[in-house]
Amino acid sequence: MAGGTQYVPGTPIWTDLSTTDMEGAKSFYGALFGWEAEPVPNPEAGGYTMVSLGGKLVAGLGPVQTAGQPPAWLPYVATEDVDATMSAVKGSGGEPFFGPMDVFDTGRMGIFRDPGGAVLGLWQPRAMVGFELTDQPGSFTWFELNTPDVEAAKAFYGEMFGWSFADDEQDGGYQIATTGIGHPIRGGIFNTDGRAPSYAVFYVVVPDVAQACDRAKALGGSVIVGPVPTPSGLVFAHLRDRDGNHFGIYTPPSGEPS
């Protein structure tokens, strides 16, 4: 997807942060990942800010828009028809709770909860296609659903997006997802074994997870878990920024492109 302009429906296409501290978020992620923030000039955008790395879009930032709205990172999945997908969410046991709505000429969006309570967005691209850079340091690399009910999640996302699943050869408890046409989505499902309700998280590539954890703490963030080495050789961690927002970082196995 790096530098690409088209996304396969059912694959991760974007992520953005709703925050109570825009300036703090810009400072934190700028120092951690090298992100550069540029507010959308249209006043109707409500302060939404596009984030780039090396001139390529990697994420969005925006202030919380309604009273009581929790700050959070939101991953989006690509769809050819937001309206139809939102209707399918309701019919499959999920809960549409925002949209569908047009976002100027950039695309059409919706937000839903899956049956386990995880919150995801949908993006039907127009002028703004989505990520312009992925799988490189400082950019998105992986989407993960953490859930105590893997079978229910597999059934829901299989019906919604045509995802199919297979055991990770290195970690038999982890489910790697692909689209119905066999296209990898750069994502999977992790079984929390009842330790937490369902939630979605995205990962950003970093050259060294341990160093990034230390850097995040020095910037006022915190480490939830990690660094964690895996049998495949990759290392990951889950972090919170200064506003309490949850995200992941990931260093690929030695020798793998990054």
N, C-alpha and C positions, 0 to 999 in steps of 0.2 A: 504493500500500500504506500510505501514511501514515495512521495512525489506524484502519486497517481491522482486521477480525476474521476474515477468510477468506483463504486462500491457494490458488492454483491448483496442483494437483499438478505437480511438476517445476520449480517456481520456488524461488529462494532464500527460506528462511523464518527462518533464525537463524544466529548465529555465536557461538562462545565460545572462550575462551582457557584452555589448561592452562599453568600457570606455576609456576616454582620460587620466585617472589617475589610473593606476593599483595599485600602492602602496597606494594611498589614499583610493581606494575601499577596498583593503584588510584590511586596518586599520579601516575604518568606520564600515564595516559589521562584522569584527572580534570583535570589541568592542560592537556592538549593539546586535549581535546574538550569539557570541561565535564561529563563523566560523573559520576554519583553512584552509589555502590555500596551495596547492601543485602543482607547475607548471608541465605540461606534459613534460617529458624529451626529447621527439622527437623535434629537432629544427624546423622541418617542421610544428609543431603545432602553430608556430607564437606567442608563449608566452601564449597560452591558459592554464588556471589554473583550476584545479578541487578543489571544496570547499566541506569540510566535517564537520560533527558535530558528535562527539563521534565515529569517524572512519567510518561513513556512508555518502555517497555522497548526497549533498543537492542542489548543484548549480554549475555553471561554471562562470568564469571571463575571459575576453579576451580584448586585446587592439583593438581599432577601426582599421580596415584593409585597408580602402580606404579613399582618400581625400573627405571630405564632408559627410562622413558617420556619422549620428547623434548617440551619445551615447544613449543607451537604454537597458532596460531589455526586453528579448524576451521569451515569453512562447512557449513551443513546445507541439504539440498534437501527440499521438502515431498513427502510421499507419503501415500496413503490406506491403505497396508498395508505396514508396514516388513518384515514377515516375507516377503511375496511378493517385494518388491523386493530383499531380501538374497539370496533364492534365485536371482533373475534375475541378480544381479551375478555369482554363481559360474558360472552357466550361460553368461555372456557373456564370460568371461575375466578378470573382476575377482576380488578376494579379500576376502570378508567376514572381519573379524578382531575385531569387538566387537559383542555383541548378536546378535539383538534383545533389548531389555529394557525393561520398564516403568520410568518415572521418576515414582514416586508416582502421583498422578492427573493429572499435567501433560501426559503424552504418552508415546509409545513411540519408542525410538531405536535406531539401528544405525550402525556406522562401517565403511567399506570402502576398499580401494585399487582404483583403476581399473587397466586393463592397463598403463598407462604409469607407475604408481607414485604418482600424485596421491591424496591422502587426503581423503575427504569424509564428512560425516555425513548421516543420514536422520532426519527428524522427522515423526512421525505425531501431529498436535496433538490434545490433549484440552482440559484446563483452560488450558494455556499455549499460545496460538495461535502465537506467534512475535514477530517485530518488530512493535512498536506505532507506530513512527515510521521512515520511510525518506525518502531523497531530500531531506533537510533538513540544514543544517550540523550536524555531529556525529553523523550517523546513516548507516547503510548505504545505498549507492547502486548498487553494481555488483559482480558476481561474474565472475571470469576464470580460465579454465584456461590455463596456459602449458605448452606441450608441443612436443617436437621432431617429433611424428607427428600432424599435424592430422587426416589422413584416418582414422587408427585411432580417434582421440578422437571424431570426428564419428560414426563407425559405432557405437561403444560407447554414447555418450550418446543417440544417436538411438534405439537399441534399448531402452535402459534407461528413458528418460524421454519418448520421443517428440519430442525436440528436432529442429528443422530449422534449417538454417543458410543464411546469405546473406552475400556479401561486403559489408563496410562501404563505402558509396559514397565516403567520404572517405579510406579506407585499405584498398585492395583486398586486402591480405594478412590483414586481420582478419576473423574470422567472427562475425557477430552471431547469437545463438541465439534461437529462439522455440519455444514448445510446439507440439505437433501441431495444436492448435486455433487457432494463430496468436497466442497470448498472449505478449507479450514477457517474457522472464525477467529482464531487466536484467543480461545477461551475454553473454560471448562467449569465443572461443578465439583465443589469440595463438600464433603460430609462433615458437619459440625458435631455430629453425634449428640444432638440435643443441648450443646453448650451455649448456643446462641440462636436467636431467631434468624430468618433468612435475610440476607443483605447482599448487595452487589458491590464489587470493588474493582477498580482498574489499577493497572500497574504501569509504572514508568521505568524505562531502562536507566540504569546508572552503572558507571564503570566499576564501582566497589560499594556493595551494600553496607558494610561495616562503617566505612568512611561517611557515607550518606546519612546513616543513622546518627553518627556523632555530630555531623553538620546540622541535621534537623534539630537535635536537642540544643545545640548552641544557639540556634535561631529562635528558640522558644517553643518548639514542637516536642512531641514525645513519641516513644516507641511502644507500640502495643505488643508486638511479638517479633522476635528476630534479633540478629540475622539467623536465618534457618537454612542450612545446606540440605539439598535433596539428593536422592540417589542418582539422579541424572547429571549432577554437577552444578546445576543452577543454584543460586542463593537468593532468598527473598526476605522481605520484612514488611510488616504493616505499621504505618505511622499515623499520627494525628498532627495537623498543623496547629498554629497558635489559637485558632478558632474552634478547635476540636474536631475538624473534618478528617475523615478516615480515607486513606489511600495506600497503595502498595508500591514498593520498589523491587527491582529485579535485576540481577546480574546473570547473564547467560553463561552456560558452561564454557570453560576455557576452549578457545578455538572456534566457538560459534560466532557468526557475524553479530555485531552489536553497533 
